[in-house]
Amino acid sequence: MPNILVTGSNGQLGSEINFLVNEIPSNNPLAVQAKNDKYFFTTKSELDISDAKSLENYIEQHKIDTIINTGAYTAVDKAEDDKINANNINHLAVKNIAQIVKEKNIRLVHISTDYVFDGTNFKPYTEDDITSPNSVYGQTKLDGENAMLSINPKNSIIIRTSWVYSSFGANFVKTMLRLGKEKDSLGVIFDQVGTPTYARDLARAILEIIPKLHHSEQTRHSELDSESKVQIYNYSNEGVLSWYDFAKEIMHMAKLECEIYPIETKEYPTPAKRPHYSLLNKSKIKNRFNIEIPFWKDSLDECLKIMGERK
């Protein structure tokens, strides 16, 4: 029985993984797989992943053979003035995990971000495109990626994602629902383009991927030879839109009367610079792991129904 550690389990993605593992119907294929695994969900207060010794002790004590690292410093604007903490969590903690994973020959799925790119592309970013972060958050996440690539633990992957939302935690969807009930009109940025990621969809994908990382050494050295070095994959929902488009659809599905009008990024200055274009090419993850990715509207519809906001 695999022992799987999920860090950052009180965040959006960690919460969704926890929900799927414990709440999905027993006849669901994911449930069948999950029941054969033992999951350990930890928060920062329970396990500080930036403390290498504590992390190693926890892994040894619970005989962990797989880590899903969803733990991250995600306060993008706050990170501009809180570089030390952002670096500790997004970079140094990932370095700790990668070193221990390599020493103990266990598996790792690490979550990264579209913010490793500067957003100046004109076509969807592939995993091999040049990185150039515009923010402390993006730089520390890239530093974490690079530490992992340098240490190169076998059979470990990095998944970059974008615009994450969920029925758990704070996010854009919840903010729009709240403001849509409080205000008659709202300006939302139209010149930043990408794709939302429903955290439950990404959680499902990770649960599908995990068993495919549990192959024997003999198998891995043949058909899965690419996993002998850390691989990067992109994941978001399908489609392309702006934050303005996203907000309009939220109001439409929730039947809120708040009028949404488009504004430029320069009209809403923030401490951290956001990528203007962060569309991700998902061909690699779909082909490698044979997973289907839902269209963003379908996923938003599902999330709003779960929240009781779909009218």
N, C-alpha and C positions, 0 to 999 in steps of 0.2 A: 504494500500500500504506500503510494507516494505521500510524502509529508511536504506540504506546500505552504510557504510563508508569504503572506500578503502584507507589505508595509504600507503605511499611510491609509489604513483601512477605514478611517472616518472621513476621508475625502470623497469626491464624487465617484471616481472610478472604483476605489476600494470598496465603497458602500454598495455599488452595483454588483461587484463580484461576490460580495458577502450575500447579497439578496439572491442572486442566481444559484449560488451553491446551496443555500438553505431553504429557499422558498419555491423554486420552480417545480412544476408537477413531476411526479415520479416517472411518468411515461415519456418525458422529454429526454432525448439522447444526451443532452448536457447533464441532466440530473443523474442518469445512469453512470456517467463517467465520474461526476463529482462525488457520488456516494462511495466510489472506490478509492477516493483520495481523502486525505486528512488535511484540513486547512487550519492555519494558525493566522488569525487576523490581529495585527498590532497597530497601535497608534504611537505617536512620538513619545507620549508620556509612559508608555509601556515598554518601548524599545527605541532607544536613540541610535539610529543607523549611522550617525556620525561618530559614535563611540565604537571603535573597531573591536575592542576587547569584549564589550557587552554583546555586540552583534555575534561575534564568534562563539561566545558562551551559549547564547540562545540557540544558535544553529546546532551546536553539539548536543545540547540538552534535549532538544526536540527532534534530533535526527533529520533535520531539514535536507531535502534533496532538490528542491526547486524554490526559487524566489521570484515573486512578481513584485517589482519595486514601483509602486504608485506614489510613494512618498516624495514630496517636492515642495520647494518654496515657490508658491505660485502668485504671490502678491506682486504683480508686475511693476506697478508704480512705486510701491514701498521699497522694493529691492534697490532702486536707484540710490537710496540713502542708507540701505541696510545690507551693504555688499558682503560683509563678513558672514552673516547668517545665511544669506542666499548661497554663498560659495560653499559653506559648510554642508548644506543639505543637498544642493544640486550638483556639486562637484566632488567634494572630499568624501561624502558619504557613499557616493557611487563608486569612487575609487576603492573604498573599504570593502564594499560588497563584491566588486569584481575580483579583488585579490583573494578574498575568502572563497569565493565561488571557484576560482581557478585551483586553489590549494586543495579543496575538498571535492573537486570534480562534480559539482552540482550545477543545475540548470538555472538560467536567469532570463527573465523578461523585464526589460527596463523601459519605462515610458518617458519619451522626450517630446519635443514641441516644434511647431512650424516657426517659432521665433528664432531658430538657429539661422534662418534665412533673412536677407534684408528686404525682401518683398519687391524687388525691382524686376523680377522675371516677367516674361510675356506669355509663358506657357506653364502648365502644371509642373511643380518641382518634382524631380526624381530623387532617389536616395543618393545619387552620385553628384548632384549639382553642388556647386561651390557654396559653402556656408559663409555668412558674414552678418553676425547679429548686430542689431541696432540698440540693444538694451542690456543692462546688467543681468536681468533674468535670462535673456537669450544667450548671453555669453557664458553664464554659469552652467546652463543646461548643455551647451556645446562642450564646455570643459569636462563635464561629466561623461558625455559621449566619448570624447577623445581619450579620457582616462581608461574607459572601458575598452576601447579599440586598442590602446597601447598594451594593456595587460592581457587582453585577448583570451578570456576564459572560453573554453570550448562549449559549443552548443548553447550559446547565449545570443539573445537578439535585443535590438533596440527598436521600439515602435514610436515613430513621430506622429503626433496627432494635432488637431487644431480646434479651436472654438468649442471647447467641451461644455456640455450642459447635462442636467440630470434632474430627477425629482428630489434628489438629495443635495444638500449644500447650497451655497450661494452661486448664482450664475446669471447670464444675460436673460434667459427665458424668465426666470423668477423676477428679475428686476423689471422687465417689460410688463409683466402681469401686474406687478404692484403699482408701477407708474401709470399703467393704462387705466387702473381703477381710480387713481388719484387726480389725474390731469385730463384736460380737454384736448391738449395737443402736446407733441413731443418731437424734438429734432433728433434724428439719428444719422450717423455717418454713412454716406453712400459711396465714398471713394476708397473704401477698404474692402477687398473682395477675397472670398475664400469659401470654405464649406464648414458648417457646424458638424460636431461629432456628438451623437447621443451616447453618453457614457455606457449605457446598457448594451448598445450594439458592440462597442469596443470590448466590453467585459465578455460578451458572448464569444467574440472572435478569439480573445485570449484563452478562454476555456477550451475552445476547439483546437488551438495551436499547441497548448501544453502537452497533450499526449503525443503529438508528433515530434516533440523534442525528447521524448523518452524512448529512443531507439538504442539498440545494442551498439557496442563499439564496432562490431563487424559491419552492421548495416550502415552506420554513420560514415564509415570510411569508404563506402561505395556510393550508394545513391545520394547520401546526404553529406557529401564531402565539403560542400560550401559552408556547413555549420562548424567546420574545423577552425573558422575564424568568425568573429562577431559580425553578424549581418544586420543591416538597417532596413526597416520597412516603414512605409507610410500608411496611415489609416485615418480616414475621415468618412463621413457619409458621402454618397454620390450627389453630384450636382454642383452648381456654382451660383453664388449670390453675394450681395453686400449685406452689411449689418442693417441697412435700411430695409432691404427686401425681407430679411429675417424678422425684423420687428413688425412689418406690415402683416406678414403671415401669422405671427403670434396673435396680433389683435383680431385678425379675421377669424381664426379658428376659435378663439376665446369669446368672440362676438363682443369685444370692447369698443366703445364709441370714441376712444382717443384717436385723434388724427395724427398720423405720422408724416413728417415732412423731412426731406433730405437736407443734410448739412455736410460741409467739407470738414476734413480732419482738422484743418487750421482753425476752424470755428470752435473746436472742442479740444484745446491743448491739454496734454497729460505729461507728467514727468518722464515717462518712458515712451519712446517712439515705437509705434506699432508698424508691422509690415503692411504695405498697401495691397500687396498681392501675395496670398499664401495658399493658393490652390495646390493640392498634393496629388501626384500621380500614384494610384493604388494598384497598378498592374502587377507589381512584384509580389505583394502579399497575397493577392487573389490567386495568382498562378502557382505560387510556391505551396500555399496551404489549402488551396481549393475552397476558399470561403466566399460567400456572397455578401455584398455590402448594400444595405438598404438606401433608398433615395431619401434625402433630407426631410422632405415634407411628410413622408410616411412615418419617419422616426419622431418628428415633432408631434404628429397626431397621436402616436402611441404614448409619448411622455405626458402630453396634456390630459389625455384620458386617465392616466394613472394618477395625475395630480387633481383630477376632478374639475379641470378647467376647460375641457373641450365641450363647446356648446353646439 
